[in-house]
Amino acid sequence: MVEQGLRAVYESNGWEIDLAQRELRSRGVSVPIGSRTFEILEILVRSGGELVNKRDLIDKVWPVATVEENTLHFHISAVRKALGADRELLKTVSGRGYRLLGIWTVRPATGPGHPLYPKESTSAQPLASTNLPQPASALIGRTAELAEISKLVRAHRLVTLTGAGGIGKTRLALAVARELLPHFPEGVWLVEFSPLADPSLVPIALAAAIGLKFGGGEISTQRVALALAARRLLVVMDTCEHVIDAAATMAEGVLRAGSSAQIIATSREPLRAEGEQVYWAQPLSIPTEDADDILEYGAVRLFIERVRATEPGAVLDGHRAKTIAAICRRLDGIPLAIEMAAARVTALGVEELAAHLDDRFQLLTGGRTALPRHQTLRATFDWSYELLTEPELVLLRRLAVFAGAIDLEAICAVVTGAGIALPEVVDGISSLVSKSLVVAEIDATTARYRLLDTTHTYALEKLDESGERERLARRHAEYYRDLFERAEAELEMRPTVDWMGDYGRHIDNLRAALGWAFSPGGDVQIGAGLTAAAVPLCVHSSLLEECRGRVERAIAALGAAVNGDARLEMKLHTALGTTLIFVTDAKIPALGEAWTRALELAERLDDVEHQLRSLLGLWFFHRVAGRLRASLTAAQRFSALAASRSNSNDRLIGERLIGISQQCLGDQPSARYHLERMLAHYVPPVQTSRISRFRSNQRVTAGAFLGRTLWLQGLPDRAMRVTETYLHEAAASRHVNSVCYIVANAACPIALWSGHMDVADHYVARLIDLSTRHSLMRYVAFARSHQGLLAIKRGDTPAGLLLLRSGIDELGDEVNASHRYFLFVGEMAEGLGRVGQVGRTFGGRRCGRARRGDRRTPEHRRAAAHQGRTAAVARCARRRGDGRGSVLPGVEVGEPARRSVLGTTRRHKLGTVVSRSGPTG
């Protein structure tokens, strides 16, 4: 066969791969390409669109050489560079190999071509008659779609391209029609229905476009269909939505009259004609926020190509690339909107354009030659909006009150209460989906619906014009308040993963409801109730910084209200105390005030559940304030109150609190007794979230401190095994806070104390990754501090000290008084000693604050000893006058003094591990 020969030429959409000349050409112009790169292209085009495995490709191109994948990647990039705007012809199948897309015809070096993927035995014909317009510009980002649509047209006689306005249905249809032109001997014809106001003109327009001549009489659907019955031609019926019934009847008539003619239709909804195959045109691919190569995405390439068409010297640097990607996301990857936006770059610049996209309907306009419905973005949506029935109009604008994906229950609850009957809602949603105005997301169990961002903006304008927005916004906020109150009650009864699956997807609507509730026209009571009910979701989603801000706003608004709600205030202060534990700019007094107020309200309301939560919060507050005796007292109060209840797990949580307090006070045998007792008997209920009531996994927090206690008792291997066991349990619960807790408080320090530097490195990296991705800034600070300790242990003391300083500074001045601070301060003092820096430059001020707390902290005594010895040695060196500089600037301490400091700190460190309780928790 020709395609197996060496003189074949492969052609597709203006591209030629000439195997005889070993040349790649674009519309007749040679494109420079290397020899190896051409071999790869040849193998791919010969594969007929099938996947070529990476290993097979390497073996064929380099049969006698050993070549790594990065060499192949280099040449694959060269192929894409040569293809330019059509780079997506070369598709990467992740982890497997590559495929060359497109409909390629193959011919000998001289002579006519024939289809590479024929679906019928028809040979290619000389160029047929057509009225198709020539493309004004290249079609970008649609290679895969063109191949899919062409395949459908080859297999079916009626194919309808359906999708939202401006998504590029017409351009796709015309591109496919041009590709298929050689295979229709009687031509490929375009009939445009957009100018028609009268559906009865559909058959007349079709006859005129093809050039049918009738001797007289009515030009009816049946008459036109019979005239086309035996003709081998393709008709593109463009823009059918406003004459949908007449267009469907015309298409069915053509199909029934004979077996030769074929039709491609474009419409914002399916024709629902007999024999119709529907292809839903999707937006261009858009990059996610963390995407690496944004040029792989069709929306970005289209934007850049259109910018360069008007601004040839445009430079795409990293910052502009990210802004362009954000613009494409805001415009939902809709080609028309992207082209209009790109046209504004010359006047506004990329940054200014991005800043004004909220006004996109005023900003984005097309050229004078565009169709009327495409001359402005607003006109595109007006065209669709004006074709809706009155119930559909009302439903579409009311859907704008929602944010993100929603289910039918939410739509019915908010919209039906605003004057639309339930059956109308169901029918209306189905109709809006079919008309490409609502996107349906359907999984195995549930259907959810959403508006694209641009559609949402348009519908919101219509909702404002209707005067219904405030009423709908109130119903929306009330619905989500009730939903999250139900969610809060269910949390105790369901596995966390299932609970999050049901309620986590409502976060966008939660934010929208809160935004209205605390707006000037909103309702503070609804907002405060919603805030309190939504705290569990925020905690489980690790949105603690956001949650803290919302809770503080709700407390302030509730305090300004005339009629306060004590129970709601209690829940809000409980939530505030919970979030303050995890944010870095929290002040210790604010933490104490939140929990003290929550306890007062819980006792007044005789709410034992919230008394327990508040005592737990006060226990934590006293620990971070350095008042360890007061922390033990709070733990004992918790245990006594829990003993009065039937819930044995609450009593065991009291054991955990006492055990941790005793460990911090240096009583390791007592700490181990209480922690092991708790872990031996505490069994979380099968259907209960382990972190719903007391913020974190109870077994994990107990396990973290048991691991520390075992290490301090001289059992390092057992300590690490216990830590790893409960770290695995934390990871299984999918609760980021619990994982960060045990990594920061047990895994990192135990690995460091045991001298396992690689293990410590692994845990520090894990802590940095989790805390950064979930914006848990306190754990980011702890991770940085552990990084510093690791560097000091490995001998890079100056770099370690800088990291340690940075981490502790990020914790904030007040939080640095925490007992956890002394996890680092001893090593800090030793590191300062190593480089000859006086201890008071770092430790004195904070240690002084800590002395106002509990003076019995073992690590405090260790840090103070380090600081005192370092300062004394430095003073001695200065008196002798033998200082010869320092590793850190501003301090002059000589080598003898440095050796002396190292000796004293090492002896003191050894003494701490052997004779004291060691680092505290």
Buried (B, 14 or more C-beta within 10 A) or exposed (E): EBBEEEEBBBBBBEBBBBBEEBBBBBEEEEBEBEEBBBBBBBBBBBBEBEBBEBEEBBEEBBEEEEEEEEBBEEBBBBBBEBBEBBBBBBBBEEEEBBBBBBBBBBBBBEEEBBBBBEEEEBEBBEEBBBEBEEEEEBBBBBBBBBBBBBBBBBEBBBBBBBBBBBBBBBBBBBBBBBBBBBBBBBBBBBBBBBEBEEBEBBBBBBBEBBEBEEEEEEBBBBBBBBBBBEBBBBBBBBBBBBBBEBBBBBBBBBBBBBEBBBBBBBBBBBBEBEEBBBBEBBBBBBBEEEBEEBBBBBBBBBBBBBBBEEEEEBEBEEEBBBBBBBBBBBBBBBBBBBBBBBBBBEEBEBEEBBEBBEEBBEBBBBEEEBBEBBBBBBBBBBBBBEBBEEBBBBBBBBBBBBBBBBBBEBBBBBBBEBEBEEEBBEBBBEBBBBBBBBBBEEEEEEEBBBBBBBBBBBBBBBBEEBEBBEBBBBBBBBBBBBBBBEBBEBBBEBBBEEBBEEBEBBBBBBBBBBBBBBEEEBBBBBBBBBBBBBBBBBBBBBBBBBBBEBBBBBBEBBEEEEEEBEBBBBBBBBBBBBBBBBBBBBEBEBBBBBBBBBBBBBBEEEBBEBBBBBBBBBBBBBBBBBBBEBBBBBBBBBBEBBEEEEEEBBBBBBBBBBBBBBBBBBBBEBBBBBBBBBBEEBEBEEEBBBBBBBBBBBBBBBBBBBBBBBBBBEBBEBBBEBBBBBBEBBBEBEBBBBBBBBBBBBBBBBBBBBEBEEBBBBBBEBBBEBBEEBBBBBBBBBBBBBBBBBBBBEEBBBBBBBBBBBBBBBBBEBBBBBBBBBBBBBBBBBBBBBBBBBBBBBBBEBBEBBBEBBEEBBBBBBBBBBBBBBBBBBEBBBEEEBBEEBBBEEBBBBEBBBEBBBEBBEEBBEEBBEEBBBBBB
